[in-house]
């Protein structure tokens, strides 16, 4: 008997111990065939009501969503030629099915009919409005050659996005900076030396050791970021920095032409749909609504940060000169190094000293304790209850205070540059939903990070930025898992405006600078002591070192994204890179390197969901800082007030999902519209 295809299983927990690339094509094709048959039957005869059309349409698409989601997940965390081939084979078929549903005139007319009756409740109305807008943006109003061209564009965009991601991953995997003399590794902490020696062994140097080398420095952030912070050899920093700037911009991993292709396809798509530019499509689904609103926020924050950033740069250069720096200006490979030296000199601690307090298992415990304090939930280990895709992956169960299960989530914490996409993200396998038989389906989420892996028999020792990243992704997961909405299309983060999706995640980052929270998750790897008050005070004092410069860089990225999608192509801009350089000159304190090709690895906008939406980080950060200010006003050391405020946050931001417009959610929680002052205060600009 032929074993059942594990990817075709409808079990709650995917069979990650058995799913292989060869299962993908038959499983997804079978799901598409079944869904197509069901869609044909529904299209031929439905009642224009929620239960007669919207609910069954959602249900028939779910098996494809589940199987295709697992394929893409495994491609991102277990990347291989076989998974790439399977995904590339299937993607045109999945795109074609999505267009078949979205471009159905019958379904679209049914949506309009349901809306005209005024029958749906407010949650259903939000879902219905989003479905109508999605159909219109998917070309439901196009015919003939226009529809054929639109569909070809959608297929080409999907293919180009995948190719972009694979090129970035391949560029990271293929780069090596070999260091064979001990002087070249001077200043680097033991963790980096261990990871670099491990990378050398993996590349064919079996005798490499952390003490004697040789060492292989890669573009993996777990190595490259601390290398630029600590390596005393300026020439090595320069070599690595230039390689990072040029990532994925040369053969065989070259995204240069792909950037222009994606932008041109998006521009043509907008024209076919009757929009003035692609940004108008994107912003139709966001709180900001217009390019002008985004530009206004960008200008307001830029005005607040520009002078402070200039002072930061001058101060850093003066400090470097006082400590032996002889060049006339700080170059890109100098800034992180001298910022770290400034913090060490002024605040008497180093990144490596701080890292010794953040053992990953204890950081998780502290994070979960915070979630219990704020949101009255318990998070317990469920390791062994379901298969995982890698030995490092852990499974957890979320319970209410009385032990009632609420959700489950996986955590895949460590960098694996040979097979795992860089960055960090949250995704879902299942969304909360009330099933036709009346049972409740609980959420199932995953959190993926790329933090420093364990080394030399020690647990992963996390940089503070890695702790913040974990908190950030956990905030996304909380919104997915603690929703109380039973309509799957409005449950969790579904139907939430994209520039509001980052509110819960950035809100959670603020707790990394709360004394009680940081103390609860810290334990020195050698002494077992928690972070002393003096060190915590130094962390708070150093928090805003170069904060204005960091804000300007984030605004530069958002402005570049918006310009490319709202005002490009245009006379005077030779290519997308020229647009980027012109904007950099307005925002950044120094010119970009000649080889800077940031766009070639800007996956957020060319292979993710942030096209004409990268500004969302700053937009949501305004709301997140203001939401956190409610806890500050309650008194961070007033446990009863914090718990009460946390419950209100849970009952609004985390519970309501996409059922209510995020501005209404914010005002319900805060009692007023959002203000920009808390963000400026947190950044030291007020």
N, C-alpha and C positions, 0 to 999 in steps of 0.2 A: 504493500500500500504506500502511495506517495505521501510523504509528510505534508501536513497543512502548511500553507504559506504563513509564517509568523507575522508578516506585515499586514496580512488581511484579517488578522484577529481583531475582534471588537472588545478585547479585554481592556479593563480600565488602565492597567499598567502595561505599556508596550514590552514585547519580549526582546529586550535589547541584547540578551545573551545569545539569541538565535537569528536576529535580523541581519542579513548580509546583502551586499549590492545586487546579487542575482534575484533577490526577492522583489526588488523595487518595481521593475517594469511590469511583471504580471499582476502584482497587487494593485498598483495604481491604475493600470488599464482596466482591470476588472471593476474597480470602483467607478471609473469614468463611464464604462458601459452600463453599469447598473443605474447610475445617476442619470445618464442620458435617457434611458428607457423611462425612468420615473418622471423626468422633466417633460418628456413628450406627452406622457399620459396626463400630467397635471396641466400642461399648457392646453391640451385639447378640451379639458373640462374641469373648471374650478369655479368656486363661488367667490366673488370678490369681497371676502371678509378676511379678518386676521387668521382665523382658524382654517379658512378655506383656501388660502393662498400663501400668506407669509410664513406661517408655521411649517407647513409641509415642504415649502421650498427650502427653508433653512435646514430641515432634517435631511433632505435628499442630498444636499451638498456636503454634509458633515463627514461622511466616510472618505471623500476625496481630501478634504481639509486635513483629516487625521493622518492618512497615509502619506500625503505629499509633505505635510509638516515634519513627519519623522524622517523622510528622505532628506529634506533640506537641513534638518538638525544634524543628522549623522554626517552629512557632507561637511558641515561647519566644524565638527568636533573630532571626526575621524577621517579627514580628507585623504582620498586616494584616487588613483586613476579609475578604478572600478566604480567608485561612488560618483565621480565626475561624469563618467560615460552614462551611467544610469540616469542621473539628473538631467543631463543635456538631451538624452533621448526622450525623456518624458515631458520636458518643459513645454515644447510646442503643443503637445496634446492637452496639457493642463490649461495653458493659455486659451486654446481653442474652446475648451469646455466653458471656461469662465466667460468668454465673449458670447458663447451661445446662450448662456443664461442672461447675462447683462443686456444683450441686444434683442431680447425677445420683446417684440411689440405687445404681444398678448400679456405678458407679465407686467410690463410697464403700464399699460392701460389699466390693468387690474390694480396696481399700486395707486394710480390716480383716482380710480373709482373708490377705493377704500378711504383714501384721504378726503374725498369730497363728501362722504357721509358723515365725517366728524366722529365716527364711532370709536376709533382706537383710544385707549387711555394715553396719558402724557408720555409714558415710556415707549409705547408702541408708535406714537406719533413721531418721536425722535428717530426711531429705527426706520419708519416709513419714509420720512423726509430724506434720511441718509441713503436709502435704497433708490429713491427717485433720482437724487443727485448723482449717485454712482452710475445708474443706468445712462443718464444723460452724458456723463463724462466718459462712459464706455462706448459711446457712439450709437446709442439706440435710435437717434434721429437721423442717422446717415443711411444712404442707399447706394447701390451700384458701385461704381469705381471708388467713390469716396469711402464707402464702408470697407471695401477690399483693401484700399491703401491703409486705412486706419488699423485694420487687423494685422496687416504686415508690419506696421510700425510697432504694435504691441509685442509681436513675436520678436522683432529685432531688438527692442529695448530689453526684453527679458534675457535674450541671449547675450547681449552686450554687458548687462549687469553681472551675469555669472562669469563671463570672461574677465571682467574688471576685477572681481573678487579673487579669482584664481591667479591672476597675474600678480596681485599684491602678495598673496600667500607665497607664490613661487619666488618672488623677489626677496622676501624675508628669509626663506629657506636657503636660497642659493648664495647669500652674501657671507663672506668671512673676512674678518680682519685678524690676521695671525700675529701674535706677539710671542716672541721666543726669548726675549731677554727680560730678566727680573725687573730692571729699571723701568721698562715700559709698563709695568703693572703697579708701579709705586702709587700709593695713596688709595688703592682699591680695597674695599672691605673683603673679608673672607668669603662672604656669600657669593660675591661676583667672581672671585677667583675660582671657587668650587664649580659654579655654573659654567664658567669659561673652559675649565679643564674638562668637565663632562662633555661640553660641546666639541672639544678637540678629540676626545675619545670616540665620540659618535661619528666624527669625520675621518677616522682612520689613524689616529695617534693613540694607540692603546696604552702607552706608558705615561700619558699626560697626567700630572698631579696638580692640585691647587698650589703647592709650594714651589714646584720646579718647572711647571709648564710642560709643553707649550700651551698657550691659551688661545682659544678661538672666540673672538667677540662677534656677536651677531646683531641683527637688527631687531631681535626680540626685545620688547620693552623691559622685560625683567632683567636684562643685561645692559641694554643700551642706555636706559635712563640713568641708572646709578653710575655707569661708566663716565658719562658726561658730567656728572656731579662730582666725581672723586678722582679721576685719573689725572695725575700731575703732568704726564707727558702731553704737552699741548698739541704736538703734531699728530698723535694718535687720536686725540679728541677731534681735531680738525678732519682727519680722514673719515672717522665715523660719522661726524655731523654732515659732511658733504654727501656721504652715501645715503644717509637718512633723508636728506633734502631731495635727492634724485631718485628715490625709491620708485620702482615700477615705471621708469621712464626710458629704459633702454632694452634692446633685444637681449634675451628672448622674452622678457616680461615687460613689454612696453604698452602702456595705456594711453600714450599721447594721442594717437588718432582716435582711440575709443572715446576719450573725453569729448572731442569735437562731434563724433558720431552721435553720442547720447544727447548732447545739447541740441543738435540739429533735428534729431527725431522728435524730441520733446517740443521744439518750436513748431514743427510741422503738425504734430498732433494737436497743439493748441489752435492752430489756424483752422484745421479741419473742423474742430468743435465750435469755432466762432469766438474763441477767447483771444484777447490781444497778445497774450504771451503765456508761457507755461506757469509762471508764478500765479496768474489769476486762477488757474485750475487748482493749484495747491492751496491757495488762500481761501478759496470757497469752502474749504473744509476745516478752517481754523478760526480761533478766536479773533486774531488780528484783523482778518477780513480783507485788508487792502495792503498794497505795497507801501502806500503813504503812511499807514499806521506803523508798519515795521520800521520804515526809515525814520519816523519821528522818535521811536524808542531808541533806536541806534544812535541818533544824534544826541538825545538827552544824556545817555550813558557815556557817550564819547566826550561830550563837553565836561562831564563830571570827572572823567578819568585822565584827560590828556595832560594837563599841567602836572598832576601828581605823578604820572608815568615819567614825564621828563625829569622831575626831581629824583625819582627812583633811579633812573639811568645814570644821572650825574653823581648821585651818592655812591652807587655801586662802582663806577669808574674811579672815583676818588679813593674808595676803600682798597680797590685792587692796586692802585698805584702806591698807596701807603705800604702795601705788602709785596712789593717787588715787581708788579706788572709794568712793563715798559712800552707797550704799544700805545698808539695814539687813540685807539678806540677799542671797545669790547666787541669781539666778533661773536657770531652765533655759537661757536663752540666754547666760548669763555663764560657766557652768562650763567648757566647752571652751576658751573664750577665755582665762580666767585660768589654767587648767591649762597651756596652752601658754606663757603668760608666765612661770609658775613654773618650768617646765623651762628656758626660755631664761635666766632669772636664776640659777637654782641650778646648772644643769648646763652652761650656756654653749653650747647649740646649739638650733637651731630645727627645726621640721618641714620647712621649706623647705630649710634647709641640708642636712639629712639626705637629703632626696629627690634632691638633685643627685648622690648617689653611686649611686642605684639605677636604672640604665638597664635597661629590660625585657629586651633581648636578652642583656645580661650577667648579669642575675639568672637567666634561664633556664639559661645556661651553668653558673653556679655551682650551681644546683639539680641539674642533671644530673650535675655532678661529684660532688656529695654522694651521689647515688643510686649512682654507680659505686663510690664509696668504701665505702658501707655495705652494698650489696646485690650487688656484683660484676656489674653490668649496664652496658651502654653504650646511650646514647640518641642517635640520629643523625637528622638532618633527612631527611624523606621528602617535602618540598615538591615538588609537581608529579607525584607518583606517583598521586594520586587527586584528583578534583574536591572543591571546598569550597563552602560556602554563602555566604561573604563574603570579599572580598579580604584582610581582616585575619587570617583563619584560617590556622593552620599545622598541618602533619601531621608526626608523628615516629614513628620505629620504635624499639622496645626490643629489644635483643639481649643474649644471654648473652655472657660474656667471650670466647668462641670465635667469636662472630659469628652464632650460631644465632638466628633471629628468635623473639621471645617474644610480642610484642604490637605494636599500633599505637595511637596516640592523637592526637586533634585538640586544639588549644588556640585558643579564641576569647577574646582577652584584654580587649578594650576596651569601655567603656561606649558604648551606642547608645540613648539614652533614648527616641527616637522609635519604635523597633521591637524592643527587646530587654528582656526581663524583668530586673528589678533583682536583685541578689544574686549568688551564685556557687554552682556545683554541678558535680558529676561525674555522668556518666551513661554507660551502655554501649550500643553498637550490637550487639556480639557478645560472648558469654561463652565461655570456654574449654569445649570439649566434644570427646569422642571420637565421631566420626561413625560411622554404621552400616557404612561401608566400611573402617573402621579408621583413617582419616586424623584428624589432630588439627586442630580449628579453633581458631585463636588468638584471644585477646581483642582487641576494638576499642573504645576508650573515647573520651570527650570531656571536656574541662575547659573550663568557661565561667566567666569572671570579668567584672567591670565596673569595671576599674581605669581610671585617668586615661589618655585617649588621647594619642597624639603631638600636639604643637602647635609651630607656628613652625619647622618643619623639624627638630625634635629628636625623638629617640625618646621613648617613654613614660617619664616619670620617676615612679617609684613611691613612694608613702608606705610607711613601714615596715609599717603595717597591711595594705596591699595586697600586700606581699611575704609577709606571714604568711598571707593568704588564698590566695595561689597555692600556698604550701607545703601548706596544709591540703587543698586540693582535689587536689593531686598525691598526697598520702597516700592519699586514697580511690582514686585511679586505680591506685596501686601495688598495693593489695589486690586490685583487680579484675584487674590484668594479670599479677601474679607468682604467682597461684594455681597449684597443681599438681594440683588436683582436676578430674577429667575428667567427673564427673556435673554437667551444667549447672545443675541446681537447687541444688547445694551449692558451686558454683564461684565464686570471687571473694567478693563481698559477699552472694550469694544464701543465704538461710536463716540468715544471721548475725543474732542478736538485735539489735533496733534500737538498744538502748542500748549496744551494743558496736561499732556501725558507725563511731562517731566516734573510736575508739581510735587507729587508724593515722593519721588525719588530724591529730588534736591532738598526737600524738607528733611528727609532722613539724614542727609549729609551733615546738617547742622548739629546733630547730636554728637558728632565726633569731637566737638569742642565744648562739650558739657562735662564738667568735672566729674560728676557722679558716674556718668556713662563711661568716660575714658578710664577712670579708675577701675570700674567693674570688669573691664575686658583686658586689662594689662597685668602682666606677671613676668618679671624679668627672668630670662632663660637660665641665668646662672644663680641669682640670689633668691628668686621667688618673691621679691618685693613688688608692690604695685608702684605706679608712677608717683614719685614724691610731689608734694605741692609745688616745690620750687621748679621742677621740670615742667609740670603742667602750666604754671604761670609763664614760663619761658615760651612754651608752645603757643599760648594765647597771644603773647606779645609779638611772636614771630609770624603769626598767622597771615598778617597782611603785608609781609615783606614782598615787594614787587606785585602787590595785588592789583594796582591800577594798570600795570603793564600786562598782567595776565588778562584783565578785563578787555583791554584794547585788542589783544590778540584774538580773543573770542569774538569780539565785535567785527574784527577784520574778516574772520572766517564767515560769519553770518552775512556781512555786506557783500563779500565775494559771491557767495551762493545766490543772494538775491539779485545782484547785478547780472550774473550769468543767465538767470532764468526770467528776468524782467526787462533787461536792456541790452541784450546781446543776441545776435550780431548787430553791430552798429558801425558807422563810419569812424575810422580812426583807431579801431580796435582790431589789430591784425589777427589775433587769435584769443582763445580763452586765457592763455597764460599772460597775455598783455593786459587783459582786464584785471587779473589777479595782482599783477605788479603795480598797476596804477592805484588800486585800492590799498595795497600794502604801503605805498608811499604816503597815503593819507592817514593811516592808522599806526604804523609801526615806527619805532624810534630809529631804525637803521635799515638800509636797503637790503633786499633779499639777496641771497647768493646767486651768482649767475646760473648755477645748475639747479636752482630750486625748481622743483616740479611737483609742488604740493598737490595739485589737482590730480595727478596720476595715482595718488594713494588716498584721495579724499573719499573713502568708501561711504561715509554717511550720505553724501549727496549723489554719488554715482552708482552705488550698489546697495543703498539702504532706503529708508523711508523719509529722508530729510531734505529732498530736493525742494528748493524754495521754502525750506522750513528749518534750516539750521539756526535761525534766529530764535527758534522755540526754546532753546536752552536758557537764553537770557530772559525771554518773555516769561517763562515759567518760574525762573529764579526770582523774579520780582514778587510773584505770588507766594512762592515757597518761603522766602525770607519774611514776608508779612505774616504768613501763617505761623511760622516759628516764633515771631514776635509775640503772638498770643500766649505762648508758653513762658516767654521771658516776663511778660507782664503779670502772669499768674504767680511767678516766683519759681525758678528752677529748683530751689531747695524745699519748696512746699509740696510735699508728696501728694496730699489730698487734692490740691488744686491742679497739679500736673495730671493726675489720673482722670480727673473730671474733664480737663481740657483735651486729653488724649481720647477720651470716649467720644467727645464731640467731633474730633477729627476723624475718628473711625466711622461715626454715624453719618458723616458728610462725604469727605474726600474719598474714603476707602469703601464705603458702603454703596454709594449711589451710582457708581460706574458711569455709563453713558446715558443714564435715564434722565439726567437733568443737565442743562447747560452749565459748563464749569464756572461761569461768572456768577450764576445763581447759587451754585454750590459754595463758592468762596464767600459770598455775602451772607449766606445762611450761617456759615461757620464764624465769620469775623464780625458780622453785623454792620458792615460798611463796604464800600468799594476798596480795591487794593491801593496801596500807597507805595511809592518807590523808595521812600526814606529808609525803611529797614534794610534793604539791600545795600544802599550806599553806606549806611552805618556799619553793617557787617564787613564791608570791604575797606573800612577805614577812610571813606571819602566824605564823611560827615562828622 
